[in-house]
Amino acid sequence: TVVKLLLFVLFALPSVISAAVPGQVASSVSLREEATYRYYFVNEKFVVSLQEVVIDGEGHGHYRFKKRDMEELTLDFKISPRLLAEIRNLVDQLSFLSSGESYQHKKDFSHLGTMTVAVRRGERQRETTFNYTDNAHMNQLVQIFRGLTIQENRIFEIDLVRSTDPISMPAQLRFLEGELKSRNIADPERLSSVLIELKSDESVPLIAR
C-alpha cells in the first residue's frame, strides 16, 4: 500500500498538477518575500473546532488545531515552491491588499463555520472574514488552505498511529489514498518522506508496506 501511494505521489500527481496550472510563475518562487498568508477557520460544532494555517514568504508554516476532547496542538511544516507560487498568484489575481471586496456570499452560511483570510506583505496587510464565497479565485485560495489542513491532519494521525497503534496503519493509508485521489491534499510532494519512512518501518504491519 505504501509503495502504491508513493508511486502515485511521485509520478501520477505531478503530471496532473502541471497540467492543471500551466504557465505557473515558477520564477516568482525563487524570490524571497516578506509576507505572511493566514487562514483561520472556526466552528464549535465540528469535531475539529479550530484550524489555523500560517505560511511565511519562504513557505515555512504552522498548522494549529483543536479537536474535541483534546488540547490545542501546533505542527510545523514547509510547503513546496510550486504551492507557494500558486498562493502568491491567487493573492495577486485577487488584488487582495487593495481590494475592498468582502467575498461574503449574499446568503448566510454561518452554520458551515467562519473563515478568515489574512495577508501581510511588507507594511501592507489586510484580512477579511466570511462563511461562504462565490469568488472563484478566493474559493481556490480557500481550497488550498483546506487541503493543507487535511494534509497536516492526516500526517498527524499517521504519526500518532505509528507510535501508539501500528496495526491501524492500513486504515490510515486507505484514508490517505482517498484524499489523494479526491485531490484533497494540497501539497502531495510533502508526503514522499512520510511514505518512505513508513516503507522501512518494521513496526508497521507488512500489509501496509
Backbone hydrogen bonds in HBPLUS format (Angstrom, degrees):
<---DONOR---> <-ACCEPTOR-->    atom                        ^
c    i                          cat <-CA-CA->   ^        H-A-AA   ^      H-
h    n   atom  resd res      DA  || num        DHA   H-A  angle D-A-AA Bond
n    s   type  num  typ     dist DA aas  dist angle  dist       angle   num
A0005-LEU N   A0001-THR O   2.99 MM   4  6.24 161.7  2.02 151.8 156.4     1
A0002-VAL N   A0208-ALA O   3.03 MM 206  6.21 140.0  2.20 139.2 150.4     2
A0006-LEU N   A0002-VAL O   2.81 MM   4  5.99 156.1  1.87 151.6 159.0     3
A0007-LEU N   A0003-VAL O   2.94 MM   4  6.16 160.2  1.98 151.9 156.4     4
A0008-PHE N   A0004-LYS O   3.04 MM   4  6.23 151.2  2.13 141.8 150.0     5
A0009-VAL N   A0005-LEU O   2.89 MM   4  6.15 157.9  1.94 150.5 155.8     6
A0010-LEU N   A0006-LEU O   2.91 MM   4  6.05 161.5  1.95 151.3 156.4     7
A0011-PHE N   A0007-LEU O   2.92 MM   4  5.78 155.0  1.98 145.3 151.0     8
A0013-LEU N   A0008-PHE O   3.00 MM   5  6.22 166.5  2.02 174.5 173.2     9
A0016-VAL N   A0013-LEU O   2.99 MM   3  5.08 116.3  2.41 101.3 117.5    10
A0017-ILE N   A0013-LEU O   2.84 MM   4  6.07 164.7  1.87 166.2 170.8    11
A0018-SER N   A0014-PRO O   2.92 MM   4  6.06 167.5  1.93 150.6 153.9    12
A0019-ALA N   A0015-SER O   3.09 MM   4  6.11 147.1  2.20 135.6 144.2    13
A0020-ALA N   A0016-VAL O   2.98 MM   4  6.14 139.5  2.14 140.3 151.6    14
A0020-ALA N   A0017-ILE O   3.06 MM   3  5.04 122.6  2.41  93.2 108.2    15
A0021-VAL N   A0017-ILE O   3.05 MM   4  6.32 139.6  2.22 149.7 159.5    16
A0026-ALA N   A0024-GLN O   2.62 MM   2  5.61 126.6  1.90 119.7 102.3    17
A0028-SER N   A0025-VAL O   3.11 MM   3  5.69 140.6  2.28 111.3 120.5    18
A0029-VAL N   A0026-ALA O   3.07 MM   3  5.48 147.6  2.18 108.5 117.7    19
A0030-SER N   A0027-SER O   3.35 MM   3  5.89 147.9  2.46 109.3 116.1    20
A0031-LEU N   A0028-SER O   3.18 MM   3  5.40 151.1  2.27 102.9 111.4    21
A0122-GLY N   A0034-GLU O   2.95 MM  88  5.54 151.0  2.04 149.1 158.0    22
A0057-GLY N   A0035-ALA O   3.00 MM  22  4.59 114.2  2.45 139.6 130.0    23
A0036-THR N   A0120-ARG O   2.84 MM  84  5.07 144.1  1.96 141.8 148.3    24
A0120-ARG N   A0036-THR O   2.90 MM  84  5.07 153.2  1.97 148.0 153.0    25
A0037-TYR N   A0055-ILE O   2.77 MM  18  5.14 161.8  1.80 154.6 160.9    26
A0055-ILE N   A0037-TYR O   2.80 MM  18  5.14 158.8  1.85 150.3 157.6    27
A0038-ARG N   A0118-ALA O   2.86 MM  80  5.01 164.5  1.88 157.2 155.9    28
A0118-ALA N   A0038-ARG O   2.93 MM  80  5.01 163.1  1.96 141.0 144.8    29
A0039-TYR N   A0053-VAL O   2.80 MM  14  5.12 155.6  1.86 152.3 159.1    30
A0053-VAL N   A0039-TYR O   2.81 MM  14  5.12 158.2  1.86 148.1 155.4    31
A0040-TYR N   A0116-THR O   2.87 MM  76  5.00 150.9  1.96 146.2 152.9    32
A0116-THR N   A0040-TYR O   2.74 MM  76  5.00 145.8  1.85 145.9 155.5    33
A0041-PHE N   A0051-GLN O   2.75 MM  10  5.13 164.4  1.77 159.8 164.1    34
A0051-GLN N   A0041-PHE O   2.93 MM  10  5.13 156.3  1.98 151.0 152.3    35
A0042-VAL N   A0114-THR O   3.04 MM  72  5.52 150.4  2.13 147.7 157.0    36
A0114-THR N   A0042-VAL O   3.02 MM  72  5.52 164.1  2.05 152.5 154.3    37
A0043-ASN N   A0049-SER O   2.91 MM   6  4.93 158.0  1.96 137.1 143.0    38
A0046-PHE N   A0043-ASN O   3.03 MM   3  5.68 162.7  2.06 122.6 127.7    39
A0068-ARG N   A0047-VAL O   2.81 MM  21  5.32 142.6  1.95 151.1 163.2    40
A0049-SER N   A0066-LYS O   2.96 MM  17  5.88 125.0  2.27 160.8 176.5    41
A0066-LYS N   A0050-LEU O   3.02 MM  16  5.15 145.1  2.15 140.8 141.3    42
A0052-GLU N   A0064-ARG O   2.72 MM  12  4.97 146.6  1.83 154.6 159.0    43
A0064-ARG N   A0052-GLU O   2.81 MM  12  4.97 159.9  1.85 145.9 152.2    44
A0054-VAL N   A0062-HIS O   3.10 MM   8  5.52 158.5  2.15 153.7 160.0    45
A0062-HIS N   A0054-VAL O   2.93 MM   8  5.52 143.2  2.07 146.0 157.7    46
A0056-ASP N   A0060-HIS O   2.79 MM   4  5.51 163.2  1.81 159.5 164.2    47
A0059-GLY N   A0056-ASP O   3.09 MM   3  5.45 167.5  2.11 115.7 118.7    48
A0079-ILE N   A0059-GLY O   2.93 MM  20  5.20 160.6  1.97 146.8 148.6    49
A0061-GLY N   A0077-PHE O   2.85 MM  16  5.33 163.2  1.88 159.8 154.1    50
A0077-PHE N   A0061-GLY O   2.98 MM  16  5.33 158.7  2.02 139.6 138.3    51
A0063-TYR N   A0075-LEU O   2.70 MM  12  5.13 158.1  1.75 152.4 160.2    52
A0075-LEU N   A0063-TYR O   2.83 MM  12  5.13 160.8  1.86 141.1 146.5    53
A0065-PHE N   A0073-LEU O   2.92 MM   8  5.59 158.2  1.97 156.7 163.7    54
A0073-LEU N   A0065-PHE O   2.93 MM   8  5.59 165.5  1.96 165.1 168.5    55
A0070-MET N   A0067-LYS O   3.00 MM   3  5.31 145.2  2.12 139.9 134.1    56
A0084-LEU N   A0080-SER O   3.03 MM   4  6.33 161.3  2.07 156.1 161.9    57
A0085-ALA N   A0081-PRO O   2.95 MM   4  6.10 158.3  2.00 149.6 154.7    58
A0086-GLU N   A0082-ARG O   3.08 MM   4  6.35 146.9  2.19 140.6 150.0    59
A0087-ILE N   A0083-LEU O   2.97 MM   4  6.27 157.0  2.02 151.3 156.3    60
A0088-ARG N   A0084-LEU O   3.00 MM   4  6.25 169.0  2.01 152.9 155.7    61
A0089-ASN N   A0085-ALA O   2.89 MM   4  5.98 158.3  1.94 144.8 151.4    62
A0090-LEU N   A0086-GLU O   3.01 MM   4  6.24 158.9  2.06 148.5 153.0    63
A0091-VAL N   A0087-ILE O   3.04 MM   4  6.29 161.7  2.07 154.1 159.0    64
A0092-ASP N   A0088-ARG O   2.94 MM   4  6.19 154.9  2.00 149.5 156.7    65
A0093-GLN N   A0089-ASN O   2.85 MM   4  6.14 158.4  1.89 149.8 156.1    66
A0094-LEU N   A0090-LEU O   2.95 MM   4  6.12 144.4  2.07 144.4 153.5    67
A0096-PHE N   A0091-VAL O   3.29 MM   5  5.67 169.1  2.30 161.6 163.6    68
A0095-SER N   A0092-ASP O   2.94 MM   3  4.98 143.7  2.07  99.7 111.2    69
A0098-SER N   A0095-SER O   3.08 MM   3  5.69 138.3  2.26 114.8 125.9    70
A0099-SER N   A0095-SER O   2.83 MM   4  5.71 129.9  2.08 155.4 170.2    71
A0105-HIS N   A0132-TYR O   2.81 MM  27  5.62 152.6  1.88 152.5 151.1    72
A0112-LEU N   A0109-PHE O   2.89 MM   3  5.74 163.9  1.92 125.4 130.7    73
A0113-GLY N   A0110-SER O   3.02 MM   3  5.25 160.2  2.05 108.4 114.8    74
A0115-MET N   A0130-PHE O   2.80 MM  15  5.48 171.3  1.81 163.7 165.9    75
A0130-PHE N   A0115-MET O   2.91 MM  15  5.48 154.2  1.98 152.7 161.2    76
A0117-VAL N   A0128-THR O   2.97 MM  11  5.61 159.5  2.01 163.7 167.2    77
A0128-THR N   A0117-VAL O   2.96 MM  11  5.61 152.9  2.03 149.5 157.4    78
A0119-VAL N   A0126-ARG O   2.88 MM   7  5.60 162.3  1.91 166.8 172.3    79
A0126-ARG N   A0119-VAL O   2.93 MM   7  5.60 150.7  2.01 156.0 165.3    80
A0121-ARG N   A0124-ARG O   2.77 MM   3  5.29 160.7  1.81 158.2 165.0    81
A0124-ARG N   A0121-ARG O   2.98 MM   3  5.29 148.3  2.09 139.3 134.3    82
A0139-ASN N   A0135-ASN O   2.86 MM   4  5.98 156.4  1.91 155.8 163.5    83
A0140-GLN N   A0136-ALA O   3.00 MM   4  6.27 150.5  2.09 144.3 151.7    84
A0141-LEU N   A0137-HIS O   3.02 MM   4  6.29 157.1  2.07 145.6 151.6    85
A0142-VAL N   A0138-MET O   2.87 MM   4  6.13 162.6  1.90 154.1 158.4    86
A0143-GLN N   A0139-ASN O   2.91 MM   4  6.10 154.2  1.97 144.9 152.3    87
A0144-ILE N   A0140-GLN O   3.04 MM   4  6.36 145.6  2.17 144.8 153.5    88
A0145-PHE N   A0141-LEU O   3.14 MM   4  6.52 162.9  2.17 151.1 154.6    89
A0146-ARG N   A0142-VAL O   2.80 MM   4  6.08 161.5  1.84 155.2 161.0    90
A0147-GLY N   A0143-GLN O   2.84 MM   4  5.92 152.1  1.91 139.0 147.2    91
A0148-LEU N   A0144-ILE O   2.94 MM   4  6.29 142.1  2.09 144.7 155.2    92
A0148-LEU N   A0145-PHE O   3.13 MM   3  5.03 121.5  2.49  91.0 105.6    93
A0149-THR N   A0145-PHE O   3.04 MM   4  6.44 147.8  2.15 145.3 153.8    94
A0149-THR N   A0146-ARG O   3.08 MM   3  5.08 117.4  2.49  93.0 108.3    95
A0150-ILE N   A0146-ARG O   2.94 MM   4  6.28 158.6  1.98 153.6 159.3    96
A0151-GLN N   A0147-GLY O   2.92 MM   4  6.02 160.5  1.96 143.2 149.1    97
A0152-GLU N   A0148-LEU O   2.90 MM   4  5.97 171.4  1.90 149.2 151.7    98
A0153-ASN N   A0149-THR O   2.97 MM   4  5.90 150.3  2.06 139.0 147.6    99
A0154-ARG N   A0150-ILE O   2.96 MM   4  6.13 152.4  2.04 143.7 151.2   100
A0155-ILE N   A0151-GLN O   3.00 MM   4  6.31 158.6  2.05 150.9 156.6   101
A0156-PHE N   A0152-GLU O   2.98 MM   4  6.11 154.6  2.05 139.7 146.8   102
A0157-GLU N   A0153-ASN O   2.92 MM   4  6.19 157.7  1.97 147.6 153.3   103
A0158-ILE N   A0154-ARG O   2.88 MM   4  6.10 158.1  1.93 151.2 157.2   104
A0159-ASP N   A0155-ILE O   2.94 MM   4  6.14 164.0  1.97 150.3 154.4   105
A0160-LEU N   A0156-PHE O   2.93 MM   4  6.12 155.2  1.99 147.4 154.8   106
A0161-VAL N   A0157-GLU O   2.89 MM   4  6.07 166.3  1.91 151.6 155.0   107
A0162-ARG N   A0158-ILE O   2.85 MM   4  5.92 155.3  1.91 146.9 154.8   108
A0163-SER N   A0159-ASP O   3.20 MM   4  6.38 144.7  2.33 140.5 147.5   109
A0164-THR N   A0160-LEU O   2.98 MM   4  6.09 141.1  2.14 146.1 157.3   110
A0165-ASP N   A0161-VAL O   2.75 MM   4  4.68 149.6  1.84 125.4 134.8   111
A0168-SER N   A0165-ASP O   2.91 MM   3  5.83 165.7  1.93 132.1 136.3   112
A0169-MET N   A0166-PRO O   2.97 MM   3  5.34 164.4  1.99 118.8 120.9   113
A0172-GLN N   A0168-SER O   3.39 MM   4  6.79 156.7  2.45 147.9 154.2   114
A0172-GLN N   A0169-MET O   3.02 MM   3  5.06 112.1  2.49  99.6 115.9   115
A0173-LEU N   A0169-MET O   2.96 MM   4  6.26 156.1  2.02 159.7 166.7   116
A0174-ARG N   A0170-PRO O   3.00 MM   4  6.26 142.2  2.15 141.4 151.5   117
A0175-PHE N   A0171-ALA O   3.02 MM   4  6.37 155.4  2.09 149.1 155.4   118
A0176-LEU N   A0172-GLN O   2.96 MM   4  6.25 157.9  2.01 145.4 151.6   119
A0177-GLU N   A0173-LEU O   2.87 MM   4  6.03 155.0  1.93 142.1 148.8   120
A0178-GLY N   A0174-ARG O   3.05 MM   4  6.31 159.2  2.10 147.9 152.6   121
A0179-GLU N   A0175-PHE O   3.00 MM   4  6.32 154.6  2.07 148.7 156.0   122
A0180-LEU N   A0176-LEU O   2.88 MM   4  6.12 154.5  1.95 153.0 159.8   123
A0181-LYS N   A0177-GLU O   2.95 MM   4  6.14 168.7  1.96 152.8 155.8   124
A0182-SER N   A0178-GLY O   2.99 MM   4  6.06 140.1  2.15 139.4 149.9   125
A0184-ASN N   A0179-GLU O   2.85 MM   5  5.09 160.9  1.88 165.5 163.4   126
A0183-ARG N   A0180-LEU O   3.00 MM   3  5.08 159.1  2.04 106.8 112.6   127
A0190-ARG N   A0187-ASP O   3.01 MM   3  5.95 154.1  2.07 131.2 135.7   128
A0191-LEU N   A0188-PRO O   2.90 MM   3  5.51 154.7  1.96 119.3 126.8   129
A0192-SER N   A0189-GLU O   3.26 MM   3  5.78 160.4  2.30 114.1 119.2   130
A0195-LEU N   A0191-LEU O   2.94 MM   4  6.15 164.4  1.96 163.7 166.8   131
A0196-ILE N   A0192-SER O   2.94 MM   4  6.16 155.2  2.01 151.4 158.8   132
A0197-GLU N   A0193-SER O   3.07 MM   4  6.20 157.5  2.12 143.3 148.5   133
A0198-LEU N   A0194-VAL O   3.10 MM   4  6.37 155.9  2.17 144.0 150.7   134
A0199-LYS N   A0195-LEU O   2.98 MM   4  6.16 153.0  2.06 146.6 153.4   135
A0200-SER N   A0197-GLU O   3.26 MM   3  5.50 132.4  2.50 100.5 111.7   136
A0201-ASP N   A0198-LEU O   3.15 MM   3  5.05 160.2  2.19 103.1 109.2   137
A0204-VAL N   A0201-ASP O   3.16 MM   3  5.75 160.3  2.20 114.9 120.7   138
A0208-ALA N   A0205-PRO O   2.88 MM   3  5.55 148.7  1.98 118.1 127.1   139
A0209-ARG N   A0206-LEU O   3.00 MM   3  5.08 135.7  2.21  98.8 111.6   140
